[in-house]
């Protein structure tokens, strides 16, 4: 096997390992993909000071992992958790500041206006964040034509390299 083939296998393995590590980090230390959702947060309502909670403040264009909660799990939401809830047909992620009977009071770390959310509106709890991947996704979605052009050029370079790096067949009688 040529060294280029071995290098390609190692590169693919590293990509798989990096993606697995990113997913593990985002999902709060679990590789189980069931009952989770990835959401790109595009507002800066959670871009506040360091909080010391399990999920800290995060800037706009951060990718968050939301773990869906059962009705029983919703009863264990506590102050400091960041929840995802539906407000006017939009998923919002804000921090819990008070827990009441059947409702939760929330606000963003970057604003002080509060909102009371019913437990039925709660979609889940944020268990992980990654702003690097979020910024990459935001860039790709905002500049898709540039990204597509880059990927096409990259694929063309790899294809041309693969064609011209193939070993030449030996002729009979050649030394």
C-alpha beads as a LAMMPS data file, in Angstrom:
LAMMPS data file: protein, C-alpha beads

175 atoms
174 bonds

1 atom types
1 bond types

-500.0 500.0 xlo xhi
-500.0 500.0 ylo yhi
-500.0 500.0 zlo zhi

Masses

1 110.0

Atoms # bond

1 1 1 0.000 0.000 0.000
2 1 1 1.384 3.407 -0.999
3 1 1 2.161 5.997 1.660
4 1 1 -0.514 8.300 0.216
5 1 1 -3.184 5.637 0.791
6 1 1 -2.012 5.156 4.376
7 1 1 -2.054 8.927 4.880
8 1 1 -5.626 9.125 3.535
9 1 1 -6.765 6.355 5.920
10 1 1 -5.132 8.114 8.893
11 1 1 -6.715 11.451 7.873
12 1 1 -10.185 9.849 7.653
13 1 1 -9.712 8.186 11.047
14 1 1 -8.674 11.509 12.590
15 1 1 -11.753 13.213 11.117
16 1 1 -14.037 10.514 12.581
17 1 1 -12.326 10.794 15.988
18 1 1 -12.546 14.618 15.959
19 1 1 -16.258 14.540 15.054
20 1 1 -16.923 11.965 17.793
21 1 1 -15.082 14.077 20.374
22 1 1 -17.007 17.204 19.338
23 1 1 -20.316 15.334 19.588
24 1 1 -19.317 13.889 22.982
25 1 1 -18.471 17.374 24.241
26 1 1 -21.694 18.890 22.875
27 1 1 -23.970 16.190 24.257
28 1 1 -22.843 16.571 27.847
29 1 1 -20.553 13.538 27.899
30 1 1 -22.695 11.037 26.000
31 1 1 -22.436 9.472 22.557
32 1 1 -26.115 8.449 22.610
33 1 1 -27.841 10.446 19.808
34 1 1 -31.427 9.662 20.872
35 1 1 -33.624 12.399 22.293
36 1 1 -31.158 15.184 21.520
37 1 1 -31.286 18.123 19.151
38 1 1 -28.612 20.472 17.799
39 1 1 -29.632 24.137 17.597
40 1 1 -27.643 27.080 16.253
41 1 1 -28.298 30.041 18.590
42 1 1 -28.134 33.189 16.451
43 1 1 -28.873 35.847 19.076
44 1 1 -26.655 37.213 21.828
45 1 1 -29.257 36.970 24.609
46 1 1 -27.120 34.374 26.433
47 1 1 -23.803 36.241 25.964
48 1 1 -23.283 37.356 29.562
49 1 1 -20.648 37.110 32.246
50 1 1 -19.225 33.838 33.571
51 1 1 -21.933 32.197 35.678
52 1 1 -20.336 29.137 37.279
53 1 1 -23.302 26.936 36.312
54 1 1 -22.973 23.646 34.390
55 1 1 -23.792 25.504 31.142
56 1 1 -22.123 28.891 31.099
57 1 1 -23.037 31.944 29.028
58 1 1 -22.441 31.618 25.297
59 1 1 -22.223 34.114 22.410
60 1 1 -24.323 34.331 19.280
61 1 1 -23.647 31.653 16.646
62 1 1 -23.031 28.945 19.224
63 1 1 -24.154 25.389 18.529
64 1 1 -26.037 23.970 21.517
65 1 1 -27.058 20.397 22.290
66 1 1 -30.544 20.189 23.771
67 1 1 -31.596 17.024 25.565
68 1 1 -35.363 16.524 25.308
69 1 1 -37.037 16.108 28.690
70 1 1 -39.909 13.834 29.676
71 1 1 -42.741 15.213 31.794
72 1 1 -41.089 13.620 34.841
73 1 1 -37.660 15.121 33.995
74 1 1 -39.206 18.600 33.686
75 1 1 -39.982 18.471 37.417
76 1 1 -36.233 18.304 38.161
77 1 1 -35.331 21.528 36.338
78 1 1 -33.428 23.764 38.740
79 1 1 -32.232 27.344 38.983
80 1 1 -29.198 27.864 36.741
81 1 1 -30.229 25.337 34.078
82 1 1 -30.495 26.618 30.518
83 1 1 -33.721 25.376 28.985
84 1 1 -35.049 25.389 25.453
85 1 1 -38.682 26.382 25.106
86 1 1 -41.081 27.464 22.413
87 1 1 -42.130 31.114 22.356
88 1 1 -44.166 32.430 19.410
89 1 1 -43.259 29.337 17.324
90 1 1 -39.508 29.905 17.892
91 1 1 -37.182 27.816 20.085
92 1 1 -35.517 30.028 22.710
93 1 1 -32.694 29.087 25.090
94 1 1 -32.638 30.998 28.402
95 1 1 -31.474 30.438 31.965
96 1 1 -33.873 29.404 34.740
97 1 1 -33.985 31.990 37.550
98 1 1 -37.032 30.680 39.459
99 1 1 -39.019 27.454 39.591
100 1 1 -42.713 27.670 40.487
101 1 1 -45.581 25.181 40.573
102 1 1 -46.131 24.307 36.877
103 1 1 -44.041 27.180 35.479
104 1 1 -40.484 28.444 35.248
105 1 1 -39.163 32.016 35.161
106 1 1 -36.286 32.550 32.713
107 1 1 -34.141 35.275 31.223
108 1 1 -31.124 35.547 28.961
109 1 1 -27.732 36.148 30.585
110 1 1 -27.375 39.300 28.448
111 1 1 -30.775 40.806 29.297
112 1 1 -32.816 41.252 32.415
113 1 1 -36.367 41.026 31.134
114 1 1 -37.951 37.858 32.455
115 1 1 -40.467 35.503 30.958
116 1 1 -42.664 32.947 32.681
117 1 1 -42.742 29.649 30.792
118 1 1 -45.151 26.793 31.402
119 1 1 -43.653 23.322 31.784
120 1 1 -45.617 22.216 28.704
121 1 1 -43.669 24.738 26.574
122 1 1 -40.285 23.372 27.674
123 1 1 -38.607 21.488 24.822
124 1 1 -35.513 20.387 26.714
125 1 1 -32.402 21.327 28.620
126 1 1 -29.125 22.568 27.114
127 1 1 -26.414 20.042 28.019
128 1 1 -23.529 21.280 25.879
129 1 1 -22.290 24.203 23.793
130 1 1 -19.617 24.706 21.153
131 1 1 -19.050 28.145 19.702
132 1 1 -16.304 27.070 17.266
133 1 1 -18.526 24.607 15.392
134 1 1 -21.394 27.101 15.651
135 1 1 -19.341 29.834 14.002
136 1 1 -18.281 27.443 11.233
137 1 1 -21.923 26.479 10.590
138 1 1 -22.994 30.147 10.678
139 1 1 -20.249 31.037 8.184
140 1 1 -21.177 28.171 5.875
141 1 1 -24.880 29.020 5.944
142 1 1 -24.163 32.727 5.402
143 1 1 -21.602 32.151 2.640
144 1 1 -22.818 28.917 1.096
145 1 1 -21.708 29.745 -2.455
146 1 1 -18.146 30.472 -1.271
147 1 1 -18.122 27.246 0.760
148 1 1 -19.454 25.221 -2.188
149 1 1 -16.805 26.710 -4.487
150 1 1 -14.060 25.920 -1.967
151 1 1 -15.268 22.314 -1.590
152 1 1 -15.423 21.890 -5.395
153 1 1 -11.854 23.179 -5.794
154 1 1 -10.646 20.966 -2.943
155 1 1 -12.320 17.885 -4.490
156 1 1 -10.827 18.717 -7.898
157 1 1 -7.318 19.052 -6.434
158 1 1 -7.644 15.722 -4.603
159 1 1 -8.963 13.995 -7.750
160 1 1 -6.180 15.409 -9.935
161 1 1 -3.572 14.418 -7.354
162 1 1 -5.009 10.895 -7.156
163 1 1 -4.897 10.495 -10.955
164 1 1 -1.351 11.781 -11.397
165 1 1 0.130 10.067 -8.344
166 1 1 -0.817 6.563 -9.494
167 1 1 2.296 4.494 -10.152
168 1 1 3.073 4.110 -13.833
169 1 1 2.832 0.544 -15.141
170 1 1 6.210 -1.013 -15.899
171 1 1 7.002 -2.103 -19.389
172 1 1 8.279 -5.577 -20.045
173 1 1 12.053 -5.738 -20.207
174 1 1 12.630 -2.398 -18.463
175 1 1 15.184 -2.323 -15.677

Bonds

1 1 1 2
2 1 2 3
3 1 3 4
4 1 4 5
5 1 5 6
6 1 6 7
7 1 7 8
8 1 8 9
9 1 9 10
10 1 10 11
11 1 11 12
12 1 12 13
13 1 13 14
14 1 14 15
15 1 15 16
16 1 16 17
17 1 17 18
18 1 18 19
19 1 19 20
20 1 20 21
21 1 21 22
22 1 22 23
23 1 23 24
24 1 24 25
25 1 25 26
26 1 26 27
27 1 27 28
28 1 28 29
29 1 29 30
30 1 30 31
31 1 31 32
32 1 32 33
33 1 33 34
34 1 34 35
35 1 35 36
36 1 36 37
37 1 37 38
38 1 38 39
39 1 39 40
40 1 40 41
41 1 41 42
42 1 42 43
43 1 43 44
44 1 44 45
45 1 45 46
46 1 46 47
47 1 47 48
48 1 48 49
49 1 49 50
50 1 50 51
51 1 51 52
52 1 52 53
53 1 53 54
54 1 54 55
55 1 55 56
56 1 56 57
57 1 57 58
58 1 58 59
59 1 59 60
60 1 60 61
61 1 61 62
62 1 62 63
63 1 63 64
64 1 64 65
65 1 65 66
66 1 66 67
67 1 67 68
68 1 68 69
69 1 69 70
70 1 70 71
71 1 71 72
72 1 72 73
73 1 73 74
74 1 74 75
75 1 75 76
76 1 76 77
77 1 77 78
78 1 78 79
79 1 79 80
80 1 80 81
81 1 81 82
82 1 82 83
83 1 83 84
84 1 84 85
85 1 85 86
86 1 86 87
87 1 87 88
88 1 88 89
89 1 89 90
90 1 90 91
91 1 91 92
92 1 92 93
93 1 93 94
94 1 94 95
95 1 95 96
96 1 96 97
97 1 97 98
98 1 98 99
99 1 99 100
100 1 100 101
101 1 101 102
102 1 102 103
103 1 103 104
104 1 104 105
105 1 105 106
106 1 106 107
107 1 107 108
108 1 108 109
109 1 109 110
110 1 110 111
111 1 111 112
112 1 112 113
113 1 113 114
114 1 114 115
115 1 115 116
116 1 116 117
117 1 117 118
118 1 118 119
119 1 119 120
120 1 120 121
121 1 121 122
122 1 122 123
123 1 123 124
124 1 124 125
125 1 125 126
126 1 126 127
127 1 127 128
128 1 128 129
129 1 129 130
130 1 130 131
131 1 131 132
132 1 132 133
133 1 133 134
134 1 134 135
135 1 135 136
136 1 136 137
137 1 137 138
138 1 138 139
139 1 139 140
140 1 140 141
141 1 141 142
142 1 142 143
143 1 143 144
144 1 144 145
145 1 145 146
146 1 146 147
147 1 147 148
148 1 148 149
149 1 149 150
150 1 150 151
151 1 151 152
152 1 152 153
153 1 153 154
154 1 154 155
155 1 155 156
156 1 156 157
157 1 157 158
158 1 158 159
159 1 159 160
160 1 160 161
161 1 161 162
162 1 162 163
163 1 163 164
164 1 164 165
165 1 165 166
166 1 166 167
167 1 167 168
168 1 168 169
169 1 169 170
170 1 170 171
171 1 171 172
172 1 172 173
173 1 173 174
174 1 174 175
